[in-house]
Amino acid sequence: MSALTRSPAWQALATHRAAFEHTMRDLFSVDPGRFDRYRIAFDGLMLDYAKNRVTDETLSLLVDLARQQNLEGLRDAMFRGDRINLTEDRAVLHVALRNPIDRPILVDGQDVMPGVHAVLTRLYAFCHKVRDGEWRGYDGQAITDIVNIGIGGSDLGPVMVTQALTPWHHPHLAAHFVSNVDGTHIAEVLKKVDPATTLFIIASKTFTTQETLANAHTARDWFLAHGGRAEDVAKHFVAVSTNGAEVAKFGIDTDNMFGFWDWVGGRYSLWSSIGLPIALMVGPEKFGELLAGAHAMDEHFRTAPLEQNMPVIMGLLGVWYGNFCGATAHAVLPYDQYLARLPAYLQQLDMESNGKSVDRQGNQVDYATGPIIFGEPGTNGQHAFYQLIHQGTHLIPCDFIAPIRSLNPTGRHHAMLLSNTLAQTEALMRGKNADEVRAELVKEGKSGTELDALLPHKIFTGNRPTNTILVDQLDPYRLGMLVALYEHKVFVQGIIWNINSFDQWGVELGKQLAKVILPELEGEGTKPHDASTAGLIGVVNAGTVG
Ligand code: F6P
């Protein structure tokens, strides 16, 4: 057994779980005060966690586990700039990216804050030039289209936030995102843009990522083949990276490069220069509000008692379900069309961070770590996969996220949307028991064998947990709060599980093998593979499946 599963706090939770027989229905019927107690709100964002299979005792045991795992100490170590990313020997300081300049954060004795704000100042100046039409393309026209080329953390955050903040977009700018190495992705984007008025942002922390470099080369070749000259590249290509040498090698003047630092993880980087497409589209002021919202959540996470701390509570609930109740997945369900890409963004944030099976000391773990994250905007998901959440055999805790006020008040739409949000959490909690189903069927005139046959199909066991996150209205500040909330939730869980949430070695093997297979698909001989892979290479090279 691992030290964690042997530990007193873990064992106390296991004992508590074995004796836990309450349903949420029962808990609500004896304790109408749950909503007031199990709720945390500040600055227009509220987490309601009353519809969870927990009692005060469960929560207190979970907080004991957090204390036992030194959550507070490691949280403070992160904010202090300690090198908590052990396998890469790096600090983890995305919080510095939204920290005020007059609050020093030291890495190796050096305050990083002046550097952070110097880059922001340069970035904002560039954004003003592009947005005001002062930055001109090769034939003197203003920029109308921004194409961000990046993948993973250099794509998902910017895509998600840019889409979420559509109401604040510059009226004469359009943003496009190319990530996939599938040539179709860039080909379809290039069909929509004019080389004379397009700005390409090549976004890559390492500037060595195969997909991004392939797309960047294709974009430059296209630019040069469609009227741009080599000396015009500087007006149409900028880079966002930590790797100046590779940026220069690609042919982008480092004067046109916006930097960041090795202590910014890719999936935590939207707050850095990687956020350039966001800042271009919504402007420096709104980008600043996004950072301010994230900082407010950082402060909450850093200072609120664990019992009243949103990311801590969300993280601990996930541990309760994943480690003590058998859940393997977690659904994120935004009831806001602007947040359509939030689940995809959170998949990388959570699954790349906590998809680990060795602990920080390198031991194999004997407990579940990060869950499978999935989701779709409501109400679409309701007509797709909610059936399984309601009546399937898996326990899938869900986060429902919704704004109280719509940015597009349209007839009864928003009331209908919210009625669905609230109804889903109620239905998942309450379910519908056999007596209730029977009464309904009798009312519909059913009886005898017909009623008996239908009855089991119409029962909802209920007792399915949900969090509800409400914001007054979606805006840059609230979005910053929301994203930082999830970042810290992932942190909390990584600490409980004693894993390193900040590396991602698991993506390497596939990359290495793709480099071996690529020449085989380009006619440069064959290498030894298993029979299936060798067979598939043969079929692809034959050009037909037969
Ligand atoms: O998928 C692996 C990964 O390293 C991610 O962590 C990262 O966000 C992505 O690739 C892109 O990396 P880069 O920004 O260096 O191109």
Boltz pocket constraint, residues with backbone or C-beta under 6 A from the ligand:
constraints:
  - pocket:
      binder: B
      contacts: [[A, 151], [A, 152], [A, 153], [A, 154], [A, 203], [A, 204], [A, 205], [A, 206], [A, 207], [A, 208], [A, 209], [A, 212], [A, 266], [A, 267], [A, 352], [A, 504], [A, 507]]
      max_distance: 6.0
